[in-house]
Amino acid sequence: MFAKDAIHRIGCPEKLEIEGWMEEKMGDVGGEFQGGAIDVVTPDKAKIWKEKMLKVLGNG
C-alpha cells in the first residue's frame, strides 16, 4: 500500500497526463475493458518493496 498523502499531492491534471502517456505507449487496443488505476509509489515504498522481492526471489 502506498502513502495516502502521496496521492493527495498529485492532482487531477497530473493523473490525466500520466494516463495520456500510457495511452500513447500502448497505442490502439481493442476490447471492452479499460483499466484506469494509476498507483503512485514513493521512492521509500519502492525501496521497501524491492527489498522484500529480493528476499522472496532468494537474492537478498
PyMOL commands that set and color helices and strands:
alter all, ss='L'
color gray80, all
select helices_A, chain A and resi 4-9+12-26+43-57
alter helices_A, ss='H'
color red, helices_A
deselect
rebuild
show_as cartoon
